[in-house]
């Protein structure tokens, strides 16, 4: 789309301008430092104390102001680079060049009803095409939505939210770019949620720590002054006894809370960036106005029982950022060298424990809700980006009171628009089984995946690659890529039988199943394959379940149509100039071409016409 190209040019220009400004500020910063040093040295050398007391704080203030300004512009430059990258990514997605994007390989589950066969996760997958999340929890939620088909009302709410967000291009891209500042490969979302909701210190113990956090530092300072004063007065080392006693008590208390402190430090190391991301993204959500029911409800969660979730997260961040001063064995070369000394007197660890535990008691259970708000906004933002980049895609109507599938100009979203061939497809009643025949490479398997992936898109609330869609709520089940498993000693034929068994159990438990089967029983001999295929179709018809079966078996297709009123469709081809030409258009009836032998001849096989 032209707007993405325009944005790239705009952000390139802005990055260049910010780079020049940063270079100028670097020079100004250096000059201020040099001039300040020279001025201070001169004032000290000529012993002008009063001007020195004015110049020194003034130079510190000016230098600090320039540093702050430099950091702000550096952040703006980084943010602008992210915005440019986002628009470049949108162009790559338009071209269906998905190789550089996160694959979601960790979510691949071969036992899932449909995700493996429909390329939901993995290389060149729907996940890569849709995903615009930046947090671990956002990515987890997107994977969950792609793996679970929802009822009609939920779908409608997601559709309306997606439509609204798709019109907020600038806000959406700013939201995504903001999250990119805090990408965190160390993040452990589930561990963070468990930590936030679990109290590591009992309430009665926490009350004692509050008292100790006030009294022990005061006693330590008094003891320190007492000991120093008496040492100066010449009272001897005996005067250090009160200080030694207080420091010993402090040591015992600090040792007791040490496991809790180390736990806080570890959480900070793993998830500080994640919490910063939540804070920044929540801030954007809180400041934006929304009209759709779903988005308004999500936003309201951030202000329910609190003035602002953003401010509450900021309080937790202050504790976790402070914990970076602490050195622990699990994180070598970490912490501040002076922290341990000051901590032994002032018991900073107690303040850290009391502060974090107090925050957890107030907000621990809410953190999960807040993170889910951010995660859902990220997923809906991904859907909105997908919608915006594909304006011809339709949001299908989901029928609650009738059964059917109706797609006009249906295509596969993972195929680029210049290569995609669209087809109409309808199933009008429950129990309708369709058989699709055709030669290799004719498009049978792609068509099955086209129907399947669009049924998934429709039932997660995303737009479909179709001009029009109207569907029932259906459970999608596929059996298309069954393979040998040498490690477990499972042949492809046995793997397919297990898959069919899984389908039959699913149908027995729920009639609203739509199945997609590709080349049934291909791992056995032709006679058993024919017999098994016909028997399975008959059984499925009796169970009043709908679906599509792709096969090379012309006789099976004809027999099934004659005996069981199965509908036949086909993909046909023709030979032209010694090559097989496919139009990838779905036709009514059984396949009428037998061109595979021509390809065999072209490959050097001497075909025996009569035997």
RODO-2510 file (C-alpha; in nm, 4 decimals, decimal comma):
residues 611
     n   res          X          Y          Z
     1     x     0,0000     0,0000     0,0000
     2     x     0,1184     0,3504    -0,0817
     3     x     0,0714     0,4725     0,2743
     4     x     0,3383     0,2323     0,4005
     5     x     0,5861     0,3584     0,1397
     6     x     0,4990     0,7185     0,2302
     7     x     0,5531     0,6440     0,5992
     8     x     0,8904     0,4832     0,5311
     9     x     1,0075     0,7934     0,3441
    10     x     0,8733     1,0194     0,6206
    11     x     1,0442     0,8235     0,8977
    12     x     1,3721     0,7991     0,7045
    13     x     1,3781     1,1787     0,6804
    14     x     1,2956     1,2143     1,0490
    15     x     1,5695     0,9682     1,1518
    16     x     1,8212     1,1681     0,9465
    17     x     1,7101     1,4931     1,1154
    18     x     1,7284     1,3432     1,4641
    19     x     2,0732     1,1976     1,3930
    20     x     2,2027     1,5447     1,2984
    21     x     2,0478     1,6929     1,6134
    22     x     2,2073     1,4232     1,8311
    23     x     2,5462     1,4949     1,6758
    24     x     2,5076     1,8654     1,7554
    25     x     2,4047     1,7878     2,1136
    26     x     2,7060     1,5599     2,1531
    27     x     2,9329     1,8478     2,0583
    28     x     2,7442     2,0881     2,2888
    29     x     2,7674     1,8375     2,5727
    30     x     3,1426     1,8030     2,5256
    31     x     3,1929     2,1817     2,5078
    32     x     2,9879     2,2371     2,8245
    33     x     3,1953     1,9775     3,0065
    34     x     3,5279     2,1278     2,8928
    35     x     3,4242     2,4884     2,9621
    36     x     3,2822     2,3905     3,3031
    37     x     3,6030     2,2140     3,4019
    38     x     3,8161     2,5092     3,2900
    39     x     3,5940     2,7611     3,4739
    40     x     3,5948     2,5584     3,7963
    41     x     3,9744     2,5108     3,7862
    42     x     4,0287     2,8841     3,7307
    43     x     3,7916     2,9817     4,0130
    44     x     3,9580     2,7377     4,2520
    45     x     4,3075     2,8562     4,1524
    46     x     4,2266     3,2228     4,2189
    47     x     4,0261     3,1285     4,5328
    48     x     3,6949     3,2884     4,4294
    49     x     3,4685     3,0797     4,6529
    50     x     3,1394     3,2669     4,6027
    51     x     3,1485     3,2570     4,2196
    52     x     3,2498     2,8897     4,2459
    53     x     2,9404     2,8147     4,4559
    54     x     2,7305     2,9716     4,1790
    55     x     2,9132     2,8327     3,8754
    56     x     2,9447     2,4708     3,9923
    57     x     2,5723     2,3972     4,0497
    58     x     2,4818     2,5998     3,7386
    59     x     2,7132     2,3937     3,5154
    60     x     2,5829     2,0720     3,6711
    61     x     2,2249     2,1835     3,5980
    62     x     2,3045     2,2835     3,2375
    63     x     2,4972     1,9617     3,1744
    64     x     2,2123     1,7566     3,3228
    65     x     1,9589     1,9418     3,1078
    66     x     2,1601     1,8678     2,7913
    67     x     2,1949     1,5000     2,8897
    68     x     1,8193     1,4740     2,9483
    69     x     1,7505     1,6389     2,6138
    70     x     1,9989     1,4083     2,4406
    71     x     1,8360     1,0975     2,5918
    72     x     1,4891     1,2183     2,4891
    73     x     1,5965     1,2724     2,1286
    74     x     1,7838     0,9382     2,1273
    75     x     1,4591     0,7712     2,2387
    76     x     1,2630     0,9552     1,9665
    77     x     1,5155     0,8401     1,7069
    78     x     1,4884     0,4790     1,8217
    79     x     1,1084     0,5046     1,8209
    80     x     1,1118     0,6465     1,4686
    81     x     1,3382     0,3630     1,3520
    82     x     1,0853     0,1167     1,4969
    83     x     0,8024     0,2922     1,3105
    84     x     0,9996     0,2671     0,9860
    85     x     1,0617    -0,1037     1,0488
    86     x     0,6907    -0,1601     1,1182
    87     x     0,5968    -0,0120     0,7806
    88     x     0,8687    -0,2142     0,6082
    89     x     0,7265    -0,5253     0,7745
    90     x     0,3785    -0,4422     0,6459
    91     x     0,5142    -0,4322     0,2901
    92     x     0,6858    -0,7683     0,3398
    93     x     0,3583    -0,9129     0,4653
    94     x     0,1761    -0,7728     0,1625
    95     x     0,4283    -0,9559    -0,0559
    96     x     0,3899    -1,2666     0,1638
    97     x     0,7654    -1,2614     0,2318
    98     x     0,7368    -1,3940     0,5879
    99     x     1,0801    -1,5486     0,6416
   100     x     1,2065    -1,2795     0,8832
   101     x     0,9112    -1,2960     1,1227
   102     x     0,8672    -1,4988     1,4416
   103     x     0,7364    -1,8413     1,3359
   104     x     0,5528    -1,9478     1,6506
   105     x     0,7238    -2,2858     1,6139
   106     x     0,6920    -2,3412     1,9901
   107     x     0,3126    -2,3626     1,9466
   108     x     0,3175    -2,6397     1,6861
   109     x     0,1130    -2,9345     1,8147
   110     x     0,0693    -3,2289     1,5799
   111     x    -0,2162    -3,3671     1,7895
   112     x    -0,4196    -3,0449     1,7600
   113     x    -0,7389    -3,0759     1,5504
   114     x    -0,6191    -2,8376     1,2774
   115     x    -0,3147    -2,6156     1,3468
   116     x    -0,0462    -2,8402     1,1957
   117     x    -0,2278    -2,9138     0,8689
   118     x    -0,3450    -2,5553     0,8096
   119     x    -0,0069    -2,3825     0,8591
   120     x    -0,1285    -2,1881     1,1610
   121     x     0,2234    -2,1934     1,3121
   122     x     0,5709    -2,2498     1,1685
   123     x     0,7424    -2,1276     0,8526
   124     x     0,5176    -1,9312     0,6159
   125     x     0,2279    -1,9493     0,8589
   126     x    -0,0827    -1,7554     0,9527
   127     x     0,0880    -1,6650     1,2808
   128     x     0,3661    -1,4861     1,0901
   129     x     0,1137    -1,3050     0,8718
   130     x    -0,0999    -1,1779     1,1616
   131     x     0,1385    -1,1405     1,4562
   132     x     0,2193    -0,7814     1,5534
   133     x     0,2559    -0,8456     1,9268
   134     x     0,5679    -0,7401     2,1185
   135     x     0,5193    -0,8999     2,4615
   136     x     0,5420    -1,2656     2,5569
   137     x     0,1882    -1,2607     2,6989
   138     x     0,0573    -1,1007     2,3779
   139     x     0,2175    -1,3712     2,1673
   140     x     0,0806    -1,6438     2,3975
   141     x    -0,2704    -1,5005     2,3719
   142     x    -0,2516    -1,4778     1,9924
   143     x    -0,1431    -1,8420     1,9764
   144     x    -0,4311    -1,9334     2,2077
   145     x    -0,6860    -1,7480     1,9924
   146     x    -0,5539    -1,9125     1,6766
   147     x    -0,5960    -2,2518     1,8420
   148     x    -0,9488    -2,2053     1,9814
   149     x    -1,2610    -2,1293     1,7786
   150     x    -1,5155    -1,9090     1,9541
   151     x    -1,8994    -1,8735     1,9589
   152     x    -2,0852    -1,6047     1,7653
   153     x    -2,1148    -1,3246     2,0242
   154     x    -1,7438    -1,3372     2,1067
   155     x    -1,6613    -1,3302     1,7352
   156     x    -1,8834    -1,0254     1,6803
   157     x    -1,7171    -0,8316     1,9648
   158     x    -1,3718    -0,9067     1,8255
   159     x    -1,4806    -0,8060     1,4761
   160     x    -1,6129    -0,4686     1,5966
   161     x    -1,2971    -0,4010     1,7999
   162     x    -1,0809    -0,4939     1,5000
   163     x    -1,2777    -0,2645     1,2694
   164     x    -1,2325     0,0287     1,5078
   165     x    -0,8613    -0,0270     1,5615
   166     x    -0,7960    -0,0775     1,1910
   167     x    -0,8899     0,2887     1,1358
   168     x    -0,6404     0,4083     1,4000
   169     x    -0,3277     0,3488     1,1907
   170     x    -0,1071     0,6046     1,3656
   171     x    -0,2131     0,4930     1,7156
   172     x    -0,1720     0,1248     1,6265
   173     x     0,1775     0,1686     1,4905
   174     x     0,2764     0,3878     1,7861
   175     x     0,1416     0,1173     2,0184
   176     x     0,3481    -0,1511     1,8448
   177     x     0,6618     0,0658     1,8307
   178     x     0,6289     0,1432     2,2025
   179     x     0,6266    -0,2267     2,2813
   180     x     0,9353    -0,2809     2,0644
   181     x     1,1426    -0,0702     2,3062
   182     x     1,0975    -0,3446     2,5660
   183     x     1,1388    -0,6698     2,3713
   184     x     1,2456    -0,9222     2,6323
   185     x     1,3723    -1,2684     2,5408
   186     x     1,4309    -1,3459     2,9106
   187     x     1,0664    -1,2846     2,9963
   188     x     0,8813    -1,5535     3,1909
   189     x     0,5228    -1,4321     3,1956
   190     x     0,3773    -1,7215     3,3956
   191     x     0,6490    -1,6959     3,6618
   192     x     0,5851    -1,3216     3,6929
   193     x     0,2112    -1,3765     3,7466
   194     x     0,2747    -1,6473     4,0078
   195     x     0,5215    -1,4200     4,1895
   196     x     0,2785    -1,1265     4,1885
   197     x    -0,0060    -1,3287     4,3400
   198     x     0,2020    -1,5247     4,5928
   199     x     0,2796    -1,3643     4,9284
   200     x     0,6311    -1,4626     5,0355
   201     x     0,5985    -1,2995     5,3784
   202     x     0,3022    -1,3617     5,6152
   203     x     0,1040    -1,0500     5,7095
   204     x     0,1962    -1,0689     6,0777
   205     x     0,5642    -1,1018     5,9829
   206     x     0,5322    -0,8100     5,7429
   207     x     0,4034    -0,5878     6,0252
   208     x     0,7143    -0,6718     6,2302
   209     x     0,9382    -0,5897     5,9344
   210     x     0,7716    -0,2497     5,9015
   211     x     0,8591    -0,1717     6,2654
   212     x     1,2143    -0,3038     6,2272
   213     x     1,2643    -0,1066     5,9035
   214     x     1,2109     0,2140     6,1053
   215     x     1,3669     0,1346     6,4430
   216     x     1,6831    -0,0557     6,3470
   217     x     1,8239     0,2091     6,1066
   218     x     1,7641     0,4777     6,3729
   219     x     1,9383     0,2671     6,6383
   220     x     2,2225     0,1924     6,3944
   221     x     2,2846     0,5627     6,3266
   222     x     2,2682     0,6466     6,6999
   223     x     2,5097     0,3624     6,7793
   224     x     2,7439     0,4743     6,5009
   225     x     2,7581     0,8335     6,6284
   226     x     2,7970     0,7139     6,9869
   227     x     3,0865     0,4834     6,8983
   228     x     3,2652     0,7419     6,6801
   229     x     3,2247     1,0143     6,9431
   230     x     3,3601     0,7906     7,2180
   231     x     3,6511     0,6749     7,0025
   232     x     3,7445     1,0356     6,9381
   233     x     3,7176     1,1045     7,3115
   234     x     3,9634     0,8183     7,3702
   235     x     3,7305     0,5733     7,5468
   236     x     3,8815     0,2748     7,3651
   237     x     3,7416    -0,0087     7,1561
   238     x     3,4883    -0,0965     7,4265
   239     x     3,2807     0,1944     7,2993
   240     x     3,2189    -0,0030     6,9736
   241     x     3,0174    -0,2659     7,1604
   242     x     2,6704    -0,1033     7,1089
   243     x     2,7421    -0,0677     6,7360
   244     x     2,8572    -0,4308     6,7107
   245     x     2,5403    -0,5504     6,8840
   246     x     2,3122    -0,3478     6,6531
   247     x     2,5015    -0,4613     6,3415
   248     x     2,4720    -0,8232     6,4563
   249     x     2,0957    -0,7839     6,4990
   250     x     2,0788    -0,6227     6,1545
   251     x     2,2735    -0,9153     6,0105
   252     x     2,0279    -1,1677     6,1578
   253     x     1,7286    -0,9771     6,0212
   254     x     1,8861    -0,9307     5,6762
   255     x     1,9778    -1,2988     5,6589
   256     x     1,6177    -1,3931     5,7332
   257     x     1,4795    -1,1833     5,4460
   258     x     1,7629    -1,2660     5,2051
   259     x     1,5725    -1,5422     5,0150
   260     x     1,2843    -1,2999     4,9526
   261     x     1,5259    -1,0288     4,8379
   262     x     1,7021    -1,2673     4,5971
   263     x     1,3650    -1,3693     4,4578
   264     x     1,2828    -1,0027     4,3901
   265     x     1,6205    -0,9497     4,2206
   266     x     1,5659    -1,2530     3,9929
   267     x     1,2170    -1,1365     3,8946
   268     x     1,3570    -0,7906     3,8205
   269     x     1,6315    -0,9384     3,6034
   270     x     1,3850    -1,1434     3,3976
   271     x     1,0740    -0,9296     3,3829
   272     x     1,1628    -0,5655     3,4461
   273     x     1,1420    -0,4934     3,0726
   274     x     0,8078    -0,6720     3,0545
   275     x     0,6630    -0,4542     3,3315
   276     x     0,8034    -0,1404     3,1663
   277     x     0,6321    -0,2518     2,8475
   278     x     0,3005    -0,3007     3,0293
   279     x     0,3308     0,0436     3,1877
   280     x     0,4033     0,2178     2,8563
   281     x     0,1291     0,0317     2,6662
   282     x    -0,1262     0,0816     2,9452
   283     x    -0,0518     0,4517     2,9352
   284     x    -0,1356     0,4631     2,5634
   285     x    -0,4585     0,2674     2,6208
   286     x    -0,5666     0,4914     2,9108
   287     x    -0,5104     0,8081     2,7038
   288     x    -0,7006     0,6896     2,3944
   289     x    -1,0799     0,7060     2,3406
   290     x    -1,2628     0,4002     2,2079
   291     x    -1,6201     0,3413     2,0953
   292     x    -1,6547    -0,0369     2,0562
   293     x    -1,7943    -0,2322     2,3502
   294     x    -1,4955    -0,4659     2,3763
   295     x    -1,2275    -0,1947     2,3772
   296     x    -1,4151     0,0234     2,6261
   297     x    -1,4568    -0,2707     2,8617
   298     x    -1,0875    -0,3560     2,8386
   299     x    -0,9885     0,0033     2,9071
   300     x    -1,2184     0,0191     3,2108
   301     x    -1,0286    -0,2701     3,3724
   302     x    -0,7204    -0,0470     3,3969
   303     x    -0,9058     0,2060     3,6131
   304     x    -1,1296    -0,0298     3,8143
   305     x    -1,0571    -0,0053     4,1899
   306     x    -0,7587     0,2205     4,1176
   307     x    -0,6960     0,5628     3,9703
   308     x    -0,4606     0,4212     3,7120
   309     x    -0,3006     0,0831     3,6521
   310     x    -0,0124     0,2708     3,4894
   311     x     0,0680     0,4520     3,8157
   312     x     0,0444     0,1288     4,0153
   313     x     0,2868    -0,0469     3,7797
   314     x     0,5184     0,2530     3,8117
   315     x     0,5319     0,1995     4,1895
   316     x     0,6303    -0,1649     4,1453
   317     x     0,8920    -0,0656     3,8897
   318     x     1,0534     0,1707     4,1410
   319     x     1,1110    -0,1222     4,3792
   320     x     1,2386    -0,3586     4,1102
   321     x     1,4700    -0,0957     3,9604
   322     x     1,6090    -0,0302     4,3089
   323     x     1,6787    -0,4040     4,3461
   324     x     1,9403    -0,3739     4,0696
   325     x     2,1698    -0,2307     4,3386
   326     x     2,1754    -0,5709     4,5099
   327     x     2,4366    -0,8349     4,4300
   328     x     2,3391    -1,2032     4,4450
   329     x     2,5312    -1,5235     4,3707
   330     x     2,3078    -1,6253     4,0779
   331     x     2,3922    -1,3014     3,8974
   332     x     2,7715    -1,2468     3,9215
   333     x     2,9191    -0,8974     3,8767
   334     x     2,5808    -0,7416     3,9518
   335     x     2,4816    -0,4775     4,2052
   336     x     2,6438    -0,1760     4,3653
   337     x     2,9645    -0,2233     4,5665
   338     x     2,8523     0,0295     4,8310
   339     x     2,5054    -0,1218     4,8732
   340     x     2,6088    -0,3938     5,1192
   341     x     2,7817    -0,1435     5,3478
   342     x     2,4870     0,0962     5,3568
   343     x     2,2401    -0,1925     5,3796
   344     x     2,4051    -0,3239     5,6979
   345     x     2,3228     0,0084     5,8670
   346     x     2,0027     0,1245     5,6970
   347     x     1,8413    -0,2133     5,6101
   348     x     1,7380    -0,1227     5,2562
   349     x     1,6449    -0,4893     5,2047
   350     x     1,3627    -0,4533     5,4577
   351     x     1,2209    -0,1517     5,2762
   352     x     1,2372    -0,3481     4,9497
   353     x     1,0594    -0,6514     5,0970
   354     x     0,7944    -0,4452     5,2751
   355     x     0,7351    -0,2296     4,9680
   356     x     0,6999    -0,5157     4,7191
   357     x     0,4873    -0,7315     4,9509
   358     x     0,2592    -0,4371     5,0261
   359     x     0,2230    -0,3737     4,6517
   360     x     0,1478    -0,7410     4,5885
   361     x    -0,1184    -0,7529     4,8605
   362     x    -0,2930    -0,4553     4,6953
   363     x    -0,2362    -0,5246     4,3235
   364     x    -0,1004    -0,8790     4,2857
   365     x    -0,4272    -1,0329     4,1674
   366     x    -0,4970    -0,7321     3,9428
   367     x    -0,1656    -0,7585     3,7565
   368     x    -0,2882    -1,0626     3,5649
   369     x    -0,6012    -0,8735     3,4547
   370     x    -0,3946    -0,5698     3,3525
   371     x    -0,1505    -0,7816     3,1542
   372     x    -0,4429    -0,9536     2,9816
   373     x    -0,5789    -0,6132     2,8789
   374     x    -0,2443    -0,5249     2,7192
   375     x    -0,2176    -0,8706     2,5612
   376     x    -0,5680    -0,8531     2,4154
   377     x    -0,5024    -0,5072     2,2770
   378     x    -0,1876    -0,6477     2,1151
   379     x    -0,3819    -0,9341     1,9555
   380     x    -0,6656    -0,7082     1,8394
   381     x    -0,3999    -0,4682     1,7109
   382     x    -0,2559    -0,7597     1,5121
   383     x    -0,5994    -0,8393     1,3682
   384     x    -0,6469    -0,4698     1,2854
   385     x    -0,3124    -0,4545     1,1053
   386     x    -0,4071    -0,7680     0,9116
   387     x    -0,7425    -0,6098     0,8234
   388     x    -0,5899    -0,2756     0,7206
   389     x    -0,3339    -0,4408     0,4922
   390     x    -0,6046    -0,6534     0,3275
   391     x    -0,9006    -0,4157     0,2758
   392     x    -1,0728    -0,6552     0,0312
   393     x    -1,1067    -0,9237     0,2993
   394     x    -1,4558    -0,9655     0,4471
   395     x    -1,5747    -1,0160     0,8030
   396     x    -1,8069    -1,3178     0,7742
   397     x    -2,1490    -1,3381     0,9291
   398     x    -2,1728    -1,6151     1,1895
   399     x    -2,5098    -1,7952     1,1964
   400     x    -2,6449    -1,9241     1,5268
   401     x    -2,9835    -2,0436     1,4028
   402     x    -2,8974    -2,2296     1,0818
   403     x    -2,6273    -2,4476     0,9284
   404     x    -2,4053    -2,3748     0,6311
   405     x    -2,0855    -2,2412     0,4783
   406     x    -2,0982    -1,9748     0,2097
   407     x    -1,7869    -1,8106     0,0705
   408     x    -1,7724    -1,5974    -0,2424
   409     x    -1,4331    -1,5532    -0,4104
   410     x    -1,2509    -1,7523    -0,1434
   411     x    -0,8696    -1,7527    -0,1513
   412     x    -0,5737    -1,8605     0,0584
   413     x    -0,4380    -1,5695     0,2674
   414     x    -0,0810    -1,7030     0,2619
   415     x    -0,0672    -1,6808    -0,1187
   416     x     0,0132    -1,3347    -0,2551
   417     x    -0,2776    -1,1600    -0,4262
   418     x    -0,1089    -1,1601    -0,7697
   419     x    -0,0805    -1,5412    -0,7639
   420     x    -0,3958    -1,6288    -0,5711
   421     x    -0,6848    -1,8006    -0,7536
   422     x    -1,0208    -1,7606    -0,5789
   423     x    -1,3198    -1,9957    -0,5823
   424     x    -1,6755    -1,9898    -0,4544
   425     x    -1,7756    -2,2582    -0,2086
   426     x    -2,1027    -2,3502    -0,0374
   427     x    -2,2372    -2,6168     0,1910
   428     x    -2,6069    -2,5660     0,2648
   429     x    -2,7053    -2,8438     0,5032
   430     x    -2,5694    -3,0569     0,7826
   431     x    -2,4341    -3,3952     0,6720
   432     x    -2,3251    -3,2672     0,3298
   433     x    -1,9991    -3,4338     0,2215
   434     x    -1,7963    -3,3019    -0,0705
   435     x    -1,5347    -3,5042    -0,2605
   436     x    -1,2740    -3,3119    -0,4605
   437     x    -1,0824    -3,5001    -0,7300
   438     x    -0,7942    -3,3964    -0,9516
   439     x    -0,4405    -3,4856    -1,0462
   440     x    -0,1274    -3,3982    -0,8493
   441     x    -0,0539    -3,0237    -0,8368
   442     x    -0,4103    -2,9442    -0,9500
   443     x    -0,4876    -2,7608    -0,6234
   444     x    -0,6906    -3,0095    -0,4161
   445     x    -0,4836    -2,9855    -0,0972
   446     x    -0,4489    -2,6084    -0,1293
   447     x    -0,8255    -2,5769    -0,1633
   448     x    -0,8822    -2,7826     0,1517
   449     x    -0,6376    -2,5611     0,3389
   450     x    -0,8045    -2,2529     0,1908
   451     x    -1,1434    -2,3536     0,3299
   452     x    -0,9928    -2,4617     0,6623
   453     x    -0,7779    -2,1551     0,7281
   454     x    -1,0657    -1,9210     0,6437
   455     x    -1,2989    -2,1085     0,8787
   456     x    -1,0355    -2,0526     1,1484
   457     x    -1,0053    -1,6818     1,0635
   458     x    -1,3827    -1,6454     1,0688
   459     x    -1,4183    -1,8048     1,4112
   460     x    -1,1416    -1,6124     1,5850
   461     x    -1,2923    -1,2765     1,4839
   462     x    -1,0512    -1,1901     1,2023
   463     x    -1,1419    -1,1061     0,8401
   464     x    -1,1417    -1,3860     0,5816
   465     x    -0,9719    -1,3950     0,2451
   466     x    -1,3066    -1,3753     0,0628
   467     x    -1,5404    -1,1201    -0,0900
   468     x    -1,8264    -1,2490     0,1247
   469     x    -1,8628    -1,5050     0,4029
   470     x    -2,1434    -1,6599     0,6015
   471     x    -2,0796    -1,9591     0,8251
   472     x    -2,2087    -2,1616     1,1175
   473     x    -2,0101    -2,2180     1,4359
   474     x    -1,8059    -2,5277     1,3517
   475     x    -1,5266    -2,7313     1,5024
   476     x    -1,2601    -2,7752     1,2337
   477     x    -1,0722    -3,1059     1,2136
   478     x    -0,8087    -3,2003     0,9556
   479     x    -0,6135    -3,5070     0,8509
   480     x    -0,3734    -3,4065     0,5768
   481     x    -0,0072    -3,4410     0,6762
   482     x     0,0212    -3,7689     0,8621
   483     x     0,3843    -3,8838     0,8575
   484     x     0,6044    -4,1683     0,9770
   485     x     0,7470    -4,1258     1,3257
   486     x     1,0643    -4,3370     1,3402
   487     x     1,1365    -4,2490     1,7033
   488     x     0,8002    -4,3813     1,8185
   489     x     0,7870    -4,6554     1,5546
   490     x     0,4664    -4,5207     1,3980
   491     x     0,4025    -4,5583     1,0242
   492     x     0,2165    -4,2921     0,8274
   493     x    -0,0743    -4,5342     0,7760
   494     x    -0,1056    -4,6018     1,1491
   495     x    -0,0721    -4,2285     1,2214
   496     x    -0,3597    -4,1642     0,9802
   497     x    -0,5738    -4,4308     1,1468
   498     x    -0,5144    -4,2653     1,4850
   499     x    -0,6139    -3,9333     1,3333
   500     x    -0,9357    -4,0809     1,1886
   501     x    -1,0096    -4,2393     1,5269
   502     x    -0,9683    -3,8946     1,6853
   503     x    -1,2128    -3,7499     1,4284
   504     x    -1,4791    -4,0150     1,4907
   505     x    -1,4639    -3,9625     1,8671
   506     x    -1,4962    -3,5882     1,8144
   507     x    -1,8006    -3,6350     1,5897
   508     x    -1,9661    -3,8675     1,8414
   509     x    -1,9275    -3,6012     2,1098
   510     x    -2,0276    -3,3015     1,8949
   511     x    -2,2132    -3,3007     1,5637
   512     x    -2,0940    -2,9476     1,4721
   513     x    -1,7672    -3,0751     1,3223
   514     x    -1,6346    -2,9825     0,9786
   515     x    -1,3620    -3,2191     0,8581
   516     x    -1,0960    -3,1898     0,5880
   517     x    -0,9386    -3,5182     0,4761
   518     x    -0,6651    -3,5390     0,2131
   519     x    -0,5972    -3,8708     0,0357
   520     x    -0,7454    -4,1199     0,2814
   521     x    -0,5466    -4,4336     0,3649
   522     x    -0,2665    -4,3545     0,1226
   523     x    -0,0309    -4,5823     0,3149
   524     x    -0,2020    -4,9087     0,2151
   525     x    -0,2864    -5,1069    -0,1020
   526     x    -0,5398    -4,9782    -0,3537
   527     x    -0,8090    -5,2361    -0,2721
   528     x    -0,8039    -5,1708     0,1029
   529     x    -0,7795    -4,7958     0,0402
   530     x    -1,0894    -4,8047    -0,1798
   531     x    -1,2844    -5,0229     0,0654
   532     x    -1,1762    -4,8188     0,3685
   533     x    -1,2508    -4,4886     0,1997
   534     x    -1,6015    -4,5892     0,0971
   535     x    -1,6746    -4,7299     0,4445
   536     x    -1,5520    -4,4145     0,6206
   537     x    -1,7611    -4,1885     0,3960
   538     x    -2,0668    -4,4030     0,4643
   539     x    -2,0042    -4,3899     0,8411
   540     x    -1,9545    -4,0134     0,8402
   541     x    -2,2727    -3,9616     0,6362
   542     x    -2,4673    -4,1631     0,8914
   543     x    -2,3271    -3,9440     1,1686
   544     x    -2,4733    -3,6397     0,9876
   545     x    -2,1414    -3,4506     0,9736
   546     x    -2,0118    -3,2295     0,6934
   547     x    -1,6693    -3,1977     0,5378
   548     x    -1,4458    -3,2206     0,2327
   549     x    -1,2413    -3,5169     0,1110
   550     x    -0,9680    -3,4781    -0,1510
   551     x    -0,8714    -3,7886    -0,3453
   552     x    -0,7181    -3,9208    -0,6673
   553     x    -0,9602    -4,2130    -0,6565
   554     x    -1,2068    -4,1356    -0,9371
   555     x    -1,3978    -4,4601    -0,8843
   556     x    -1,4449    -4,3857    -0,5144
   557     x    -1,5841    -4,0438    -0,5998
   558     x    -1,8292    -4,1860    -0,8543
   559     x    -1,9394    -4,4702    -0,6289
   560     x    -1,9918    -4,2379    -0,3326
   561     x    -2,2046    -4,0039    -0,5436
   562     x    -2,4193    -4,2918    -0,6698
   563     x    -2,4644    -4,4682    -0,3351
   564     x    -2,4560    -4,1864    -0,0777
   565     x    -2,5477    -3,8618    -0,2555
   566     x    -2,2010    -3,7157    -0,2037
   567     x    -2,1307    -3,3986    -0,4023
   568     x    -1,8368    -3,4141    -0,6421
   569     x    -1,6130    -3,1228    -0,7394
   570     x    -1,2831    -3,1288    -0,9231
   571     x    -0,9740    -2,9410    -1,0373
   572     x    -0,8912    -3,0132    -1,4001
   573     x    -0,5932    -2,9510    -1,6268
   574     x    -0,4914    -2,9684    -1,9882
   575     x    -0,1785    -3,0456    -2,1853
   576     x    -0,0326    -2,7575    -2,3824
   577     x     0,3070    -2,7615    -2,5493
   578     x     0,4043    -3,0777    -2,3643
   579     x     0,3285    -2,9194    -2,0275
   580     x     0,0374    -2,9644    -1,7921
   581     x    -0,1555    -2,6391    -1,7438
   582     x    -0,3668    -2,5849    -1,4316
   583     x    -0,6296    -2,3137    -1,3907
   584     x    -0,6948    -2,3947    -1,0210
   585     x    -1,0673    -2,3294    -1,0657
   586     x    -1,3168    -2,5533    -0,8857
   587     x    -1,5562    -2,7320    -1,1209
   588     x    -1,8677    -2,9383    -1,0574
   589     x    -1,8421    -3,3122    -1,1107
   590     x    -1,5662    -3,5718    -1,1019
   591     x    -1,2245    -3,4921    -1,2534
   592     x    -1,2349    -3,5547    -1,6302
   593     x    -0,8670    -3,5411    -1,7198
   594     x    -0,6082    -3,8163    -1,7000
   595     x    -0,2918    -3,6258    -1,7737
   596     x    -0,0542    -3,7738    -1,5187
   597     x     0,0781    -4,0220    -1,7740
   598     x     0,1880    -3,7292    -1,9913
   599     x     0,4010    -3,5992    -1,7080
   600     x     0,5470    -3,9464    -1,6621
   601     x     0,6412    -3,9564    -2,0300
   602     x     0,8059    -3,6187    -1,9986
   603     x     1,0093    -3,7540    -1,7063
   604     x     1,1470    -4,0327    -1,9273
   605     x     0,9125    -4,3158    -1,8315
   606     x     0,8073    -4,5372    -2,1253
   607     x     0,4353    -4,5747    -2,0692
   608     x     0,2781    -4,9087    -2,1712
   609     x    -0,0661    -4,8181    -2,3051
   610     x    -0,2112    -5,1734    -2,3078
   611     x    -0,1183    -5,4533    -2,0664
***
